């Protein structure tokens, strides 16, 4: 009876170890190691395009909102690449948030290229206040 009880305990412990061990990889998949750098690259490409395009917008030629829309439209391919790489599940809310964030960042780059102060330094991703020089 004791031998059978010990055998059952070993089997139960082994089964428990296998079940818990099988869950280990579910929190961080091997694909994420490849995927995370691609997301970072896509963000860098998008931001570089926004900065480049904002710098070429004629200062004062059009209002800031229109300039930001033009900058974001000019970088649509980089923005869509970022959406594809970042949003593996195809969630429309995630895609809309990335596009909205890109528009917001385009405004920051336009303001910065025109030398205008902003309450947040959007182009650098900082939330600290920027005080205009007087």
N, C-alpha and C positions, 0 to 999 in steps of 0.2 A: 504494500500500500504506500509506504514512504517513497519507494523508488518511482512509482507511477506519479505521485504528487510532485516530486522533484522534476520529473520529466515534463510534466504539464507546466510547471513554473518556468522552466528553461524555454519551452516553446512559446509561452506567453511573453516572456521578456524579449526573446528574439523577434517575435512578431511585432511587438511594440517598437522596438528599435528600428525595424525595417519601415514601419509606417511613418514614424517620425523622421527618419532619414530621407524618405521619399518626398517629404514636404520641404526639405531644405532649399532646393533650387527654385521653388515656386515664387519666392520673393524677389529674386534677382536672376533673370535669365541670362544665359551666356550671350544671347543676341544683344542685350543691353550694353555689353562692353564694346561692341562694334557700333551700336546705334547712338550712344551718347556723344562721341566725338563728331559724328555726322550732323547731329543737331547743332552742336556748337559751331561747326563750320558753316552751316546754313544761316545761323544768326549773324555770324561775322560777315558773310557775303551780303546779306540783306542790309546790314548796317553800313557797310562800305559803299554799297550802291546808293543808299539814302544820302549819305554824307557827300558823295561825289556829285549827285544830281542837285542837291540843295546848293552846293557851292556854285553851280553853273546857272542857277536861276538868277535872272537880272534883278538886282536889288531894287525894290520899290516898283518894279514894272507891273506886278499884279499883287493883289492883297495876299496876306500870309496863308489864309485858308485855301485859296485857289492854288497858290504855289505848293503847299503841302500835298494837295490832291494830285497835282501834276508830277511831283516828285514820287509819290507812292505809285502812281500809274506807270511811270517810267521804270520802276523797279518791280513791276508785277511778276516777272518771271522768277526773281529771287524770292519774293514773298510767297509765291505758290510752291516753290521748291521747299521752303521752310515749312509750309503747311503740310506738304506730303511727307516729309521726313519726320516731323514732330507728331503728326496725328495719324498714327498707324491704324487706329480704330475707325477712322473716317467720321468722327463726331463733328457735326455741323457747328455746335457751340464752340468747340475748340478752334475750328477753322476761322469762325467769325471773330473770336478773341484775338487770334494772331493777326488777322487783317486789321482790326481796330487798333491794336498795339502798333502795328506798322504805320498806320496813318498818324497816330499820336507821336511816334518817334520822328516821322517825317516833319511834322510841325516843329519839333524841337531842333532838328537840323536846319530848317529854314530860318528859324529865329536866330539861331547861333550864327549862321552864315551872314545874316544881316546885322550882326552885332547888337541884337536886341536882348535885353535882360529877360530872364524867365524866372518864375518862382521856383521851378525845379529844373535841374540840368538834365533834360530828357535825353539829349544825345549821348550823355555819358552814363545814363542809367542810375544816376544819383538822385536821392530824394532830398538832399540838403538844399537850403535856400541859397540863391545867388543874389548878392547885393549889388545893385547897379553903382558904378563909380560916378562920383559927382565932381 
